[in-house]
Amino acid sequence: MPIRVELDLLLVQRKIKLTDLAEKVDITLANLSILKTGKARAMRFSTLERICQALGCQPGDILKFDPD
């Protein structure tokens, strides 16, 4: 898939654990893990918004387009 979710990098940069982010954005750890590993086929804008708020970032910091 040419769109990648780069949540790992942001979590490391902000020193936040996946479990802590899951609590902050009110999403299950399992669903957040699916996003983090790139196995998700879709993401709701409301979820993206909450992740951006929790991490203090922009959607473009999380989602990357890589046609290769």
C-alpha positions as CSV (number, residue, x, y, z in Angstrom):
1,M,0.0,0.0,0.0
2,P,1.5,3.4,-1.0
3,I,0.2,5.2,2.2
4,R,2.2,4.4,5.3
5,V,1.4,5.2,8.9
6,E,4.5,6.4,10.7
7,L,3.2,6.3,14.2
8,D,6.3,4.5,15.6
9,L,8.6,7.5,14.8
10,L,6.3,10.0,16.5
11,L,5.9,7.8,19.6
12,V,9.7,7.6,19.9
13,Q,10.2,11.3,19.3
14,R,7.6,12.2,22.0
15,K,8.6,9.4,24.4
16,I,5.0,8.1,24.6
17,K,4.1,4.5,24.9
18,L,1.5,3.0,22.7
19,T,-0.7,2.1,25.7
20,D,-0.6,5.7,26.9
21,L,-1.6,7.0,23.5
22,A,-4.4,4.5,23.3
23,E,-5.8,5.9,26.6
24,K,-5.4,9.5,25.5
25,V,-7.2,9.0,22.2
26,D,-9.8,6.6,23.6
27,I,-9.0,3.8,21.2
28,T,-8.3,0.1,22.0
29,L,-4.7,-0.9,22.1
30,A,-5.5,-3.6,19.5
31,N,-6.8,-1.1,17.0
32,L,-4.0,1.4,17.6
33,S,-1.5,-1.5,17.1
34,I,-3.1,-2.2,13.7
35,L,-2.6,1.4,12.7
36,K,0.9,1.4,14.0
37,T,1.9,-1.7,12.1
38,G,0.4,-0.5,8.8
39,K,-2.2,-3.2,8.6
40,A,-5.2,-0.8,8.8
41,R,-7.1,-0.3,5.5
42,A,-8.8,2.9,6.7
43,M,-8.7,5.5,9.5
44,R,-11.5,7.8,10.6
45,F,-10.8,11.5,10.5
46,S,-12.0,11.7,14.1
47,T,-9.3,9.2,15.2
48,L,-6.7,11.0,13.2
49,E,-7.7,14.2,14.8
50,R,-7.4,12.8,18.3
51,I,-4.0,11.3,17.6
52,C,-2.8,14.6,16.2
53,Q,-4.1,16.4,19.3
54,A,-2.4,13.9,21.7
55,L,0.9,14.0,19.8
56,G,0.9,17.7,18.9
57,C,1.4,16.9,15.2
58,Q,-0.2,17.3,11.8
59,P,-1.8,14.5,9.8
60,G,1.1,14.7,7.3
61,D,3.4,13.7,10.2
62,I,1.5,10.5,10.6
63,L,0.6,9.6,7.0
64,K,3.2,9.3,4.3
65,F,2.7,8.6,0.6
66,D,5.3,6.2,-0.9
67,P,4.4,5.1,-4.4
68,D,7.3,2.6,-4.4
